[in-house]
Amino acid sequence: MSDQGGRGDMWLFLSRRLRMWLLLAIGLPLARAVVHRLAVAAASRNPQARPARVLGSADSALTRFTERTRRRSRKR
């Protein structure tokens, strides 16, 4: 019995809305935290290096997206 076959079928039982909520509620803040830590670490080593700038802009984009989704959820 394949281990992946049982777990892959589990997602079929979750509705599309629930999967999206899980992604936004758990995945997005986790990704934001990881990217922020990487951006801070890269900026402390060499702020002018390309990876530091790219991670900084990715951090800003994730922060804007998170704040936008938070504002939308408060309006409802």
N, C-alpha and C positions, 0 to 999 in steps of 0.2 A: 504494500500500500504506500503510495507516494505521500510524503508529508506536505508538499505544496498543493496537491489536489484538494485536500480537505480544507485548507485555509483559504485558498482562492475562491472556493464556492461560498464561503461564509459572507463575503461582500455582496453576493447576489441577494441576500436576505435583507440587507439594509437599503432603505429607500435612497433615492438620489439626493433628496433634501438633507437627510441625516448624514450621508457621506460628505456633502459640502459643508455642513455645520461642523463635523469633526475636523475637517481640513482647516477651516477658518478658526475654530476654537482652540485647537491643539497644535496643529502643524504650523500655522503662521506665527504665533508667538514664539514657538520653539526655534523656527528658522530665523526670526528676528533677533533673538537672543544670541544665537550662534554667530550670525553675521556681525552683530554689534561687537561681540568679544573679539572676533578676528580683526575687525576694522580698528579697534582700539589698540590691539597688539601690533598690527602692522604700522599704524601711525606713530606708535612710540618708538619703533625701530628706525623708520625713515619716512617722514611724512610726505616727502616729494616723490617717493617711488610709485610706480604705476599700480602695483597691487593695493597699496594703501588708498590711493585715490579711487580705484574701482570699488573696493570694499566700502569706502566711505559713501560713495554715491548709491551703492546697493542698500546700505543701512538707511540712508535718507529716504529712498524709495519705499522700502518696507515700512518705515515709520509713518510716512504719509499715507500709505494704503491702510495700515492698521488704524490710524486715527480717523480716516474717512469711513471705514466700516463701523467703527465705534460710534461716530456721530449719527450714522444712518440707523443703527440699532436703537439709539436713544430717542430718535424722533418717532419711532413706532410705538 
